[in-house]
Amino acid sequence: MSDNLRNKMFSGMFWTLLRQTSLQMFSLVEGVILARLLSPSDYGLLAMPAFFMAISGCFIDSGFGSALVRKQDRKPIDYSTVFVTTVCMTAFFSILLCACSPLIADFYNEPILIKIICANAALLFLNSFLSIQNTRLTIKMDFKAQNLFRVITNITIGITVIICAFCGMGVWAMVWPNFIMPFMNGYLYYRHDPWFPGFKFSWKVWREFFGYGSKLLVSNLITTTFDNIYPLVVGKKFSASDLGYYSKAQSYASLPSFTLQTVVGPVAFPVMCSISKDEQRLQEAYQRLVALTCYMTFPMIVGLAVLAEPFVMVLITSKWEAAIIYLQVLCFACMWNSFNVLSLDVFQVKGRSDLFLRLEIVKKMLSIVILLVSIPFGLLIMCYGQVIAANVSTFINVYYIKKVLGMGYWQQLKNILPSFFYAASMGIVVYFLLMFVKSYVLKLIVGFLIGVLYYFIISEITKSSEWDYLKRLFKDKVLIILKKSQ
């Protein structure tokens, strides 16, 4: 990987990491406060319409954003066509959601969902006017501004949510404050770059982007349907409280991989697009990204699974005790998320949206079969089914990366296995040492400290290439910042 590309990639990851670190620290505090103030049924009510909102979101983008990022010689008409398409599609689906809200409320037997869905539909429409600005920042690799804006808006909304929860607004405390986002983001985008795409539209550009984006649309629909089908099934078959326990466990279990995806994902895709014609550099970039994300994700997921009981009991109280076992199981269902996302990015970068689509169909059909088989056995068995489905999906991605990039199985796995064994041994050490500790508070503190120390020490002793790479890149970035400050 060239120095220039490496600097761009790491600079983007650096600013995204700062954003995610600050956001996750704040989100953890916010989540703890809200979990103490709100009930599991409140969280369940909010999760019930997630399936329908997510499906609408897929149609709204239709793969046009990815197509625009991937295109090399972009013109103003490309931006305006994507903008007009996004706004029009959002308007249509916002109206459709409002019209269907009584049916969705009847499906769950929760009348309050009518107002919740209509409010979220209006929010969806308002946010559509800003998606093109965010895409433009991604294309320009202006990750510093992108991440700064997200920190400002998310913290502002989070504080407002907490205030509303204290005022006894219940589930609405997590709905109304979100309307701050489009107005605040609009102001920040305009102050940073007073640019507007205009309302020009070209059918030629639309057909070009749709030719690529349509396959991504179908693929994203399949992925989104499956990713949100569990809340749909749990909300229908079980109570709102059960859905609250499941959704809270799922949100915590996916937090490590989601954090790394939001750090690496926005940087990885445009970087790999820029070197898509150079097979050797693309392989090197992909291997490095996979190795780094797994090195950082695995210990967080294993640590969370081992410390799930003290984590829940100390931070969000025994009110959420039923979520502990779901959290422990779902951690291992989310373990390979970052790897799978990067693999799918490669298919898009290579222009193989057809393969992307076929793989998603096969993987999700298999996952649906596992879901249908597990439903009669209860919610816990459904969670174990997710673990099986996740591992099968990972194996399929490894197989087709070999075909697309020409990388053998061992060439792919050798970058992952060291981090896997580091994390597994760390989890075993922490688990057995905590058997002698009774207090939940001490278990959480001691377990965290032992896990962090063990992981860094074993990385140093075995001379982990990822650990060395991160130290070197971080040192280089700090030196650059210090030089600029002088």
VENDAFEN-V665298 format. One record per residue. N is the residue number from 0. OMEGA is omega in whole degrees, -180 to 180 (none if undefined). Layout:
N:OMEGA + N:OMEGA
//
This chain:
0:-177 + 1:-179 + 2:-178 + 3:180 + 4:179 + 5:180 + 6:178 + 7:-178 + 8:-177 + 9:177 + 10:178 + 11:180 + 12:-179 + 13:-178 + 14:178 + 15:179 + 16:177 + 17:179 + 18:-177 + 19:179 + 20:-179 + 21:-179 + 22:-178 + 23:176 + 24:179 + 25:-179 + 26:179 + 27:178 + 28:179 + 29:-179 + 30:179 + 31:-179 + 32:-178 + 33:180 + 34:178 + 35:-177 + 36:-176 + 37:-178 + 38:175 + 39:179 + 40:175 + 41:178 + 42:179 + 43:178 + 44:-180 + 45:-178 + 46:-175 + 47:-180 + 48:-176 + 49:-179 + 50:-175 + 51:177 + 52:-178 + 53:178 + 54:178 + 55:180 + 56:178 + 57:-180 + 58:-177 + 59:180 + 60:179 + 61:180 + 62:-177 + 63:179 + 64:178 + 65:179 + 66:179 + 67:178 + 68:-176 + 69:-177 + 70:-176 + 71:-176 + 72:-176 + 73:178 + 74:180 + 75:-179 + 76:177 + 77:-180 + 78:-176 + 79:179 + 80:178 + 81:-180 + 82:-179 + 83:179 + 84:-178 + 85:-178 + 86:-179 + 87:179 + 88:180 + 89:179 + 90:-179 + 91:-176 + 92:174 + 93:177 + 94:-180 + 95:179 + 96:179 + 97:-179 + 98:-178 + 99:-175 + 100:177 + 101:180 + 102:179 + 103:178 + 104:178 + 105:-180 + 106:-180 + 107:-176 + 108:179 + 109:-176 + 110:-177 + 111:-179 + 112:180 + 113:-179 + 114:-180 + 115:-179 + 116:180 + 117:177 + 118:179 + 119:178 + 120:178 + 121:179 + 122:178 + 123:-180 + 124:-179 + 125:-179 + 126:-177 + 127:-179 + 128:-176 + 129:-176 + 130:-179 + 131:177 + 132:179 + 133:177 + 134:-180 + 135:176 + 136:177 + 137:179 + 138:180 + 139:-177 + 140:177 + 141:-174 + 142:180 + 143:179 + 144:-179 + 145:-177 + 146:178 + 147:-180 + 148:-179 + 149:178 + 150:-178 + 151:-176 + 152:-177 + 153:179 + 154:177 + 155:179 + 156:-179 + 157:178 + 158:179 + 159:178 + 160:-180 + 161:179 + 162:-180 + 163:179 + 164:177 + 165:-179 + 166:175 + 167:-178 + 168:177 + 169:-176 + 170:-179 + 171:176 + 172:179 + 173:-179 + 174:-172 + 175:-179 + 176:-180 + 177:179 + 178:174 + 179:-171 + 180:-176 + 181:-178 + 182:178 + 183:178 + 184:178 + 185:179 + 186:-178 + 187:178 + 188:-178 + 189:178 + 190:-179 + 191:-177 + 192:-177 + 193:-177 + 194:176 + 195:-174 + 196:-177 + 197:-176 + 198:178 + 199:-177 + 200:179 + 201:177 + 202:179 + 203:178 + 204:-179 + 205:-180 + 206:179 + 207:-179 + 208:-179 + 209:177 + 210:177 + 211:-173 + 212:-177 + 213:179 + 214:176 + 215:179 + 216:180 + 217:180 + 218:179 + 219:177 + 220:180 + 221:-179 + 222:-178 + 223:178 + 224:-179 + 225:-178 + 226:-177 + 227:-177 + 228:178 + 229:174 + 230:179 + 231:-179 + 232:-179 + 233:-180 + 234:180 + 235:-173 + 236:-177 + 237:-177 + 238:177 + 239:178 + 240:177 + 241:177 + 242:177 + 243:177 + 244:-179 + 245:-177 + 246:177 + 247:177 + 248:180 + 249:-178 + 250:178 + 251:-178 + 252:-178 + 253:-176 + 254:-180 + 255:-178 + 256:179 + 257:179 + 258:-180 + 259:178 + 260:-180 + 261:175 + 262:-172 + 263:-173 + 264:-179 + 265:180 + 266:-173 + 267:-175 + 268:179 + 269:178 + 270:180 + 271:176 + 272:-177 + 273:-179 + 274:-174 + 275:-179 + 276:179 + 277:-173 + 278:-176 + 279:-180 + 280:179 + 281:177 + 282:-179 + 283:-180 + 284:-180 + 285:-180 + 286:-179 + 287:-179 + 288:179 + 289:-179 + 290:-178 + 291:-179 + 292:178 + 293:179 + 294:-179 + 295:-176 + 296:-173 + 297:-178 + 298:179 + 299:-179 + 300:179 + 301:178 + 302:179 + 303:179 + 304:-179 + 305:-176 + 306:-175 + 307:-177 + 308:178 + 309:179 + 310:-179 + 311:-175 + 312:-178 + 313:-171 + 314:-175 + 315:171 + 316:-176 + 317:176 + 318:-178 + 319:-176 + 320:-179 + 321:-178 + 322:-173 + 323:-177 + 324:177 + 325:179 + 326:-179 + 327:-179 + 328:-176 + 329:175 + 330:-177 + 331:172 + 332:-178 + 333:-171 + 334:-174 + 335:-175 + 336:-177 + 337:178 + 338:-178 + 339:179 + 340:178 + 341:178 + 342:179 + 343:175 + 344:180 + 345:179 + 346:178 + 347:-179 + 348:-179 + 349:178 + 350:-177 + 351:178 + 352:176 + 353:177 + 354:176 + 355:-178 + 356:-178 + 357:-179 + 358:-180 + 359:178 + 360:-179 + 361:-176 + 362:-177 + 363:176 + 364:177 + 365:180 + 366:178 + 367:178 + 368:179 + 369:178 + 370:-178 + 371:179 + 372:-173 + 373:-176 + 374:-177 + 375:-175 + 376:175 + 377:-173 + 378:-178 + 379:179 + 380:175 + 381:178 + 382:176 + 383:176 + 384:177 + 385:178 + 386:179 + 387:-179 + 388:-179 + 389:-179 + 390:177 + 391:179 + 392:179 + 393:179 + 394:179 + 395:179 + 396:178 + 397:-179 + 398:-176 + 399:171 + 400:176 + 401:-178 + 402:-175 + 403:-178 + 404:-179 + 405:180 + 406:-179 + 407:-178 + 408:-178 + 409:179 + 410:178 + 411:-173 + 412:-177 + 413:177 + 414:-174 + 415:-172 + 416:179 + 417:180 + 418:179 + 419:-179 + 420:175 + 421:-176 + 422:-179 + 423:180 + 424:177 + 425:-180 + 426:179 + 427:-180 + 428:-179 + 429:-178 + 430:-177 + 431:179 + 432:-178 + 433:177 + 434:-178 + 435:-179 + 436:-176 + 437:-175 + 438:178 + 439:-179 + 440:179 + 441:178 + 442:-178 + 443:-177 + 444:-178 + 445:180 + 446:179 + 447:-178 + 448:179 + 449:-180 + 450:-179 + 451:-180 + 452:-179 + 453:-176 + 454:-180 + 455:-180 + 456:-179 + 457:176 + 458:180 + 459:-178 + 460:-178 + 461:180 + 462:179 + 463:-179 + 464:179 + 465:178 + 466:178 + 467:-179 + 468:180 + 469:178 + 470:-178 + 471:180 + 472:179 + 473:179 + 474:179 + 475:-178 + 476:179 + 477:179 + 478:179 + 479:-180 + 480:180 + 481:178 + 482:-180 + 483:-178 + 484:-178 + 485:none
//
